[in-house]
Amino acid sequence: MSATMQNEFRQLMIYHKLSNNDITKLINTYLSINCKSKNEGKMYLAELKGRIV
């Protein structure tokens, strides 16, 4: 995961937490995923963004 993607992920988690939602379940869902490429990581980040926003 690139630095930009990490920052975006961190911001999404902060936003989700400030919305009074439990981030533990969300993080555990995506923690077990092993990305093989940067494009695959982008796909999962876009999916996560869709679930949060």
PDB file of N, CA, C and O in Angstrom:
ATOM      1  N   MET A   1       0.849  -1.171   0.000  1.00  0.00           N
ATOM      2  CA  MET A   1       0.000   0.000   0.000  1.00  0.00           C
ATOM      3  C   MET A   1       0.896   1.236   0.000  1.00  0.00           C
ATOM      4  O   MET A   1       1.844   1.333   0.779  1.00  0.00           O
ATOM      5  N   SER A   2       0.587   2.146  -0.859  1.00  0.00           N
ATOM      6  CA  SER A   2       1.399   3.353  -0.953  1.00  0.00           C
ATOM      7  C   SER A   2       1.112   4.277   0.234  1.00  0.00           C
ATOM      8  O   SER A   2       0.138   4.088   0.962  1.00  0.00           O
ATOM      9  N   ALA A   3       1.967   5.266   0.413  1.00  0.00           N
ATOM     10  CA  ALA A   3       1.806   6.218   1.516  1.00  0.00           C
ATOM     11  C   ALA A   3       0.499   6.994   1.380  1.00  0.00           C
ATOM     12  O   ALA A   3      -0.175   7.264   2.374  1.00  0.00           O
ATOM     13  N   THR A   4       0.149   7.346   0.164  1.00  0.00           N
ATOM     14  CA  THR A   4      -1.099   8.071  -0.075  1.00  0.00           C
ATOM     15  C   THR A   4      -2.304   7.213   0.290  1.00  0.00           C
ATOM     16  O   THR A   4      -3.257   7.695   0.902  1.00  0.00           O
ATOM     17  N   MET A   5      -2.258   5.956  -0.085  1.00  0.00           N
ATOM     18  CA  MET A   5      -3.349   5.039   0.239  1.00  0.00           C
ATOM     19  C   MET A   5      -3.436   4.829   1.749  1.00  0.00           C
ATOM     20  O   MET A   5      -4.536   4.744   2.295  1.00  0.00           O
ATOM     21  N   GLN A   6      -2.305   4.744   2.424  1.00  0.00           N
ATOM     22  CA  GLN A   6      -2.304   4.600   3.879  1.00  0.00           C
ATOM     23  C   GLN A   6      -2.936   5.807   4.540  1.00  0.00           C
ATOM     24  O   GLN A   6      -3.718   5.664   5.480  1.00  0.00           O
ATOM     25  N   ASN A   7      -2.602   7.001   4.058  1.00  0.00           N
ATOM     26  CA  ASN A   7      -3.192   8.221   4.609  1.00  0.00           C
ATOM     27  C   ASN A   7      -4.694   8.270   4.375  1.00  0.00           C
ATOM     28  O   ASN A   7      -5.452   8.664   5.261  1.00  0.00           O
ATOM     29  N   GLU A   8      -5.116   7.874   3.201  1.00  0.00           N
ATOM     30  CA  GLU A   8      -6.545   7.865   2.899  1.00  0.00           C
ATOM     31  C   GLU A   8      -7.270   6.856   3.791  1.00  0.00           C
ATOM     32  O   GLU A   8      -8.363   7.130   4.285  1.00  0.00           O
ATOM     33  N   PHE A   9      -6.659   5.697   3.990  1.00  0.00           N
ATOM     34  CA  PHE A   9      -7.235   4.678   4.862  1.00  0.00           C
ATOM     35  C   PHE A   9      -7.357   5.209   6.291  1.00  0.00           C
ATOM     36  O   PHE A   9      -8.388   5.030   6.939  1.00  0.00           O
ATOM     37  N   ARG A  10      -6.318   5.850   6.766  1.00  0.00           N
ATOM     38  CA  ARG A  10      -6.322   6.416   8.115  1.00  0.00           C
ATOM     39  C   ARG A  10      -7.432   7.460   8.263  1.00  0.00           C
ATOM     40  O   ARG A  10      -8.143   7.483   9.268  1.00  0.00           O
ATOM     41  N   GLN A  11      -7.571   8.321   7.256  1.00  0.00           N
ATOM     42  CA  GLN A  11      -8.618   9.340   7.294  1.00  0.00           C
ATOM     43  C   GLN A  11     -10.014   8.717   7.279  1.00  0.00           C
ATOM     44  O   GLN A  11     -10.915   9.192   7.970  1.00  0.00           O
ATOM     45  N   LEU A  12     -10.189   7.663   6.497  1.00  0.00           N
ATOM     46  CA  LEU A  12     -11.474   6.977   6.466  1.00  0.00           C
ATOM     47  C   LEU A  12     -11.805   6.365   7.822  1.00  0.00           C
ATOM     48  O   LEU A  12     -12.954   6.410   8.262  1.00  0.00           O
ATOM     49  N   MET A  13     -10.808   5.796   8.482  1.00  0.00           N
ATOM     50  CA  MET A  13     -11.024   5.191   9.798  1.00  0.00           C
ATOM     51  C   MET A  13     -11.379   6.266  10.833  1.00  0.00           C
ATOM     52  O   MET A  13     -12.246   6.048  11.679  1.00  0.00           O
ATOM     53  N   ILE A  14     -10.722   7.408  10.770  1.00  0.00           N
ATOM     54  CA  ILE A  14     -11.026   8.508  11.688  1.00  0.00           C
ATOM     55  C   ILE A  14     -12.454   8.994  11.447  1.00  0.00           C
ATOM     56  O   ILE A  14     -13.208   9.203  12.397  1.00  0.00           O
ATOM     57  N   TYR A  15     -12.823   9.173  10.197  1.00  0.00           N
ATOM     58  CA  TYR A  15     -14.176   9.615   9.850  1.00  0.00           C
ATOM     59  C   TYR A  15     -15.215   8.618  10.368  1.00  0.00           C
ATOM     60  O   TYR A  15     -16.228   9.009  10.948  1.00  0.00           O
ATOM     61  N   HIS A  16     -14.952   7.334  10.154  1.00  0.00           N
ATOM     62  CA  HIS A  16     -15.876   6.276  10.578  1.00  0.00           C
ATOM     63  C   HIS A  16     -15.999   6.269  12.101  1.00  0.00           C
ATOM     64  O   HIS A  16     -17.101   6.128  12.632  1.00  0.00           O
ATOM     65  N   LYS A  17     -14.897   6.418  12.792  1.00  0.00           N
ATOM     66  CA  LYS A  17     -14.897   6.435  14.259  1.00  0.00           C
ATOM     67  C   LYS A  17     -15.643   7.668  14.784  1.00  0.00           C
ATOM     68  O   LYS A  17     -16.413   7.559  15.739  1.00  0.00           O
ATOM     69  N   LEU A  18     -15.427   8.821  14.180  1.00  0.00           N
ATOM     70  CA  LEU A  18     -16.108  10.042  14.617  1.00  0.00           C
ATOM     71  C   LEU A  18     -17.610  10.000  14.334  1.00  0.00           C
ATOM     72  O   LEU A  18     -18.378  10.752  14.933  1.00  0.00           O
ATOM     73  N   SER A  19     -18.016   9.138  13.438  1.00  0.00           N
ATOM     74  CA  SER A  19     -19.434   8.957  13.149  1.00  0.00           C
ATOM     75  C   SER A  19     -20.077   7.997  14.145  1.00  0.00           C
ATOM     76  O   SER A  19     -21.192   7.520  13.931  1.00  0.00           O
ATOM     77  N   ASN A  20     -19.362   7.721  15.236  1.00  0.00           N
ATOM     78  CA  ASN A  20     -19.823   6.823  16.312  1.00  0.00           C
ATOM     79  C   ASN A  20     -20.065   5.402  15.829  1.00  0.00           C
ATOM     80  O   ASN A  20     -21.024   4.750  16.241  1.00  0.00           O
ATOM     81  N   ASN A  21     -19.211   4.943  14.978  1.00  0.00           N
ATOM     82  CA  ASN A  21     -19.288   3.577  14.485  1.00  0.00           C
ATOM     83  C   ASN A  21     -18.100   2.785  15.009  1.00  0.00           C
ATOM     84  O   ASN A  21     -17.049   3.347  15.317  1.00  0.00           O
ATOM     85  N   ASP A  22     -18.281   1.480  15.105  1.00  0.00           N
ATOM     86  CA  ASP A  22     -17.227   0.599  15.582  1.00  0.00           C
ATOM     87  C   ASP A  22     -16.292   0.253  14.419  1.00  0.00           C
ATOM     88  O   ASP A  22     -16.704  -0.369  13.441  1.00  0.00           O
ATOM     89  N   ILE A  23     -15.037   0.664  14.543  1.00  0.00           N
ATOM     90  CA  ILE A  23     -14.094   0.402  13.451  1.00  0.00           C
ATOM     91  C   ILE A  23     -13.425  -0.962  13.582  1.00  0.00           C
ATOM     92  O   ILE A  23     -12.781  -1.424  12.640  1.00  0.00           O
ATOM     93  N   THR A  24     -13.568  -1.609  14.729  1.00  0.00           N
ATOM     94  CA  THR A  24     -12.903  -2.896  14.948  1.00  0.00           C
ATOM     95  C   THR A  24     -13.375  -3.941  13.947  1.00  0.00           C
ATOM     96  O   THR A  24     -12.556  -4.639  13.348  1.00  0.00           O
ATOM     97  N   LYS A  25     -14.675  -4.055  13.761  1.00  0.00           N
ATOM     98  CA  LYS A  25     -15.216  -5.042  12.821  1.00  0.00           C
ATOM     99  C   LYS A  25     -14.765  -4.740  11.397  1.00  0.00           C
ATOM    100  O   LYS A  25     -14.397  -5.635  10.636  1.00  0.00           O
ATOM    101  N   LEU A  26     -14.804  -3.467  11.064  1.00  0.00           N
ATOM    102  CA  LEU A  26     -14.418  -3.053   9.714  1.00  0.00           C
ATOM    103  C   LEU A  26     -12.947  -3.352   9.451  1.00  0.00           C
ATOM    104  O   LEU A  26     -12.597  -3.863   8.387  1.00  0.00           O
ATOM    105  N   ILE A  27     -12.095  -3.041  10.402  1.00  0.00           N
ATOM    106  CA  ILE A  27     -10.662  -3.288  10.244  1.00  0.00           C
ATOM    107  C   ILE A  27     -10.389  -4.785  10.150  1.00  0.00           C
ATOM    108  O   ILE A  27      -9.592  -5.211   9.315  1.00  0.00           O
ATOM    109  N   ASN A  28     -11.034  -5.591  10.991  1.00  0.00           N
ATOM    110  CA  ASN A  28     -10.820  -7.036  10.968  1.00  0.00           C
ATOM    111  C   ASN A  28     -11.232  -7.645   9.638  1.00  0.00           C
ATOM    112  O   ASN A  28     -10.629  -8.619   9.186  1.00  0.00           O
ATOM    113  N   THR A  29     -12.254  -7.079   9.010  1.00  0.00           N
ATOM    114  CA  THR A  29     -12.698  -7.579   7.707  1.00  0.00           C
ATOM    115  C   THR A  29     -11.603  -7.412   6.654  1.00  0.00           C
ATOM    116  O   THR A  29     -11.350  -8.320   5.863  1.00  0.00           O
ATOM    117  N   TYR A  30     -10.967  -6.265   6.651  1.00  0.00           N
ATOM    118  CA  TYR A  30      -9.964  -5.961   5.619  1.00  0.00           C
ATOM    119  C   TYR A  30      -8.542  -6.351   6.027  1.00  0.00           C
ATOM    120  O   TYR A  30      -7.642  -6.369   5.188  1.00  0.00           O
ATOM    121  N   LEU A  31      -8.338  -6.658   7.289  1.00  0.00           N
ATOM    122  CA  LEU A  31      -7.000  -7.006   7.759  1.00  0.00           C
ATOM    123  C   LEU A  31      -6.543  -8.356   7.216  1.00  0.00           C
ATOM    124  O   LEU A  31      -5.355  -8.565   6.968  1.00  0.00           O
ATOM    125  N   SER A  32      -7.482  -9.257   7.035  1.00  0.00           N
ATOM    126  CA  SER A  32      -7.130 -10.607   6.582  1.00  0.00           C
ATOM    127  C   SER A  32      -6.866 -10.687   5.080  1.00  0.00           C
ATOM    128  O   SER A  32      -6.422 -11.724   4.587  1.00  0.00           O
ATOM    129  N   ILE A  33      -7.132  -9.611   4.352  1.00  0.00           N
ATOM    130  CA  ILE A  33      -6.947  -9.610   2.893  1.00  0.00           C
ATOM    131  C   ILE A  33      -5.473  -9.383   2.565  1.00  0.00           C
ATOM    132  O   ILE A  33      -4.831  -8.487   3.114  1.00  0.00           O
ATOM    133  N   ASN A  34      -4.959 -10.197   1.676  1.00  0.00           N
ATOM    134  CA  ASN A  34      -3.574 -10.078   1.236  1.00  0.00           C
ATOM    135  C   ASN A  34      -3.569  -9.578  -0.207  1.00  0.00           C
ATOM    136  O   ASN A  34      -3.886 -10.328  -1.130  1.00  0.00           O
ATOM    137  N   CYS A  35      -3.210  -8.321  -0.396  1.00  0.00           N
ATOM    138  CA  CYS A  35      -3.191  -7.722  -1.738  1.00  0.00           C
ATOM    139  C   CYS A  35      -1.938  -8.153  -2.487  1.00  0.00           C
ATOM    140  O   CYS A  35      -0.831  -8.110  -1.951  1.00  0.00           O
ATOM    141  N   LYS A  36      -2.129  -8.565  -3.720  1.00  0.00           N
ATOM    142  CA  LYS A  36      -1.005  -9.012  -4.534  1.00  0.00           C
ATOM    143  C   LYS A  36      -0.415  -7.898  -5.392  1.00  0.00           C
ATOM    144  O   LYS A  36       0.713  -8.001  -5.873  1.00  0.00           O
ATOM    145  N   SER A  37      -1.199  -6.824  -5.578  1.00  0.00           N
ATOM    146  CA  SER A  37      -0.712  -5.717  -6.404  1.00  0.00           C
ATOM    147  C   SER A  37      -1.289  -4.405  -5.895  1.00  0.00           C
ATOM    148  O   SER A  37      -2.226  -4.385  -5.097  1.00  0.00           O
ATOM    149  N   LYS A  38      -0.714  -3.320  -6.371  1.00  0.00           N
ATOM    150  CA  LYS A  38      -1.187  -1.994  -5.990  1.00  0.00           C
ATOM    151  C   LYS A  38      -2.606  -1.759  -6.499  1.00  0.00           C
ATOM    152  O   LYS A  38      -3.421  -1.146  -5.810  1.00  0.00           O
ATOM    153  N   ASN A  39      -2.900  -2.241  -7.695  1.00  0.00           N
ATOM    154  CA  ASN A  39      -4.236  -2.077  -8.260  1.00  0.00           C
ATOM    155  C   ASN A  39      -5.288  -2.823  -7.440  1.00  0.00           C
ATOM    156  O   ASN A  39      -6.408  -2.341  -7.273  1.00  0.00           O
ATOM    157  N   GLU A  40      -4.927  -3.988  -6.935  1.00  0.00           N
ATOM    158  CA  GLU A  40      -5.843  -4.738  -6.087  1.00  0.00           C
ATOM    159  C   GLU A  40      -6.082  -3.982  -4.772  1.00  0.00           C
ATOM    160  O   GLU A  40      -7.200  -3.966  -4.257  1.00  0.00           O
ATOM    161  N   GLY A  41      -5.049  -3.371  -4.245  1.00  0.00           N
ATOM    162  CA  GLY A  41      -5.179  -2.557  -3.038  1.00  0.00           C
ATOM    163  C   GLY A  41      -6.087  -1.370  -3.268  1.00  0.00           C
ATOM    164  O   GLY A  41      -6.885  -1.018  -2.399  1.00  0.00           O
ATOM    165  N   LYS A  42      -5.975  -0.744  -4.436  1.00  0.00           N
ATOM    166  CA  LYS A  42      -6.848   0.382  -4.791  1.00  0.00           C
ATOM    167  C   LYS A  42      -8.300  -0.065  -4.852  1.00  0.00           C
ATOM    168  O   LYS A  42      -9.204   0.665  -4.445  1.00  0.00           O
ATOM    169  N   MET A  43      -8.513  -1.266  -5.362  1.00  0.00           N
ATOM    170  CA  MET A  43      -9.859  -1.793  -5.472  1.00  0.00           C
ATOM    171  C   MET A  43     -10.480  -1.975  -4.077  1.00  0.00           C
ATOM    172  O   MET A  43     -11.633  -1.608  -3.854  1.00  0.00           O
ATOM    173  N   TYR A  44      -9.716  -2.537  -3.156  1.00  0.00           N
ATOM    174  CA  TYR A  44     -10.221  -2.746  -1.798  1.00  0.00           C
ATOM    175  C   TYR A  44     -10.432  -1.410  -1.079  1.00  0.00           C
ATOM    176  O   TYR A  44     -11.381  -1.272  -0.308  1.00  0.00           O
ATOM    177  N   LEU A  45      -9.574  -0.442  -1.315  1.00  0.00           N
ATOM    178  CA  LEU A  45      -9.727   0.873  -0.701  1.00  0.00           C
ATOM    179  C   LEU A  45     -10.984   1.560  -1.234  1.00  0.00           C
ATOM    180  O   LEU A  45     -11.697   2.211  -0.470  1.00  0.00           O
ATOM    181  N   ALA A  46     -11.263   1.427  -2.518  1.00  0.00           N
ATOM    182  CA  ALA A  46     -12.469   2.015  -3.098  1.00  0.00           C
ATOM    183  C   ALA A  46     -13.713   1.319  -2.522  1.00  0.00           C
ATOM    184  O   ALA A  46     -14.722   1.971  -2.254  1.00  0.00           O
ATOM    185  N   GLU A  47     -13.639   0.021  -2.336  1.00  0.00           N
ATOM    186  CA  GLU A  47     -14.757  -0.726  -1.733  1.00  0.00           C
ATOM    187  C   GLU A  47     -15.002  -0.254  -0.297  1.00  0.00           C
ATOM    188  O   GLU A  47     -16.145  -0.057   0.117  1.00  0.00           O
ATOM    189  N   LEU A  48     -13.923  -0.079   0.445  1.00  0.00           N
ATOM    190  CA  LEU A  48     -14.030   0.394   1.818  1.00  0.00           C
ATOM    191  C   LEU A  48     -14.621   1.798   1.863  1.00  0.00           C
ATOM    192  O   LEU A  48     -15.468   2.094   2.705  1.00  0.00           O
ATOM    193  N   LYS A  49     -14.175   2.655   0.961  1.00  0.00           N
ATOM    194  CA  LYS A  49     -14.678   4.025   0.908  1.00  0.00           C
ATOM    195  C   LYS A  49     -16.180   4.006   0.610  1.00  0.00           C
ATOM    196  O   LYS A  49     -16.934   4.798   1.176  1.00  0.00           O
ATOM    197  N   GLY A  50     -16.610   3.118  -0.262  1.00  0.00           N
ATOM    198  CA  GLY A  50     -18.028   2.998  -0.578  1.00  0.00           C
ATOM    199  C   GLY A  50     -18.854   2.547   0.610  1.00  0.00           C
ATOM    200  O   GLY A  50     -20.003   2.962   0.758  1.00  0.00           O
ATOM    201  N   ARG A  51     -18.290   1.713   1.451  1.00  0.00           N
ATOM    202  CA  ARG A  51     -19.007   1.239   2.637  1.00  0.00           C
ATOM    203  C   ARG A  51     -19.104   2.304   3.704  1.00  0.00           C
ATOM    204  O   ARG A  51     -20.074   2.328   4.461  1.00  0.00           O
ATOM    205  N   ILE A  52     -18.112   3.195   3.786  1.00  0.00           N
ATOM    206  CA  ILE A  52     -18.075   4.194   4.847  1.00  0.00           C
ATOM    207  C   ILE A  52     -18.829   5.454   4.464  1.00  0.00           C
ATOM    208  O   ILE A  52     -19.624   5.974   5.247  1.00  0.00           O
ATOM    209  N   VAL A  53     -18.581   5.937   3.276  1.00  0.00           N
ATOM    210  CA  VAL A  53     -19.158   7.235   2.871  1.00  0.00           C
ATOM    211  C   VAL A  53     -20.479   7.048   2.240  1.00  0.00           C
ATOM    212  O   VAL A  53     -21.114   8.023   1.837  1.00  0.00           O
TER     213      VAL A  53
END
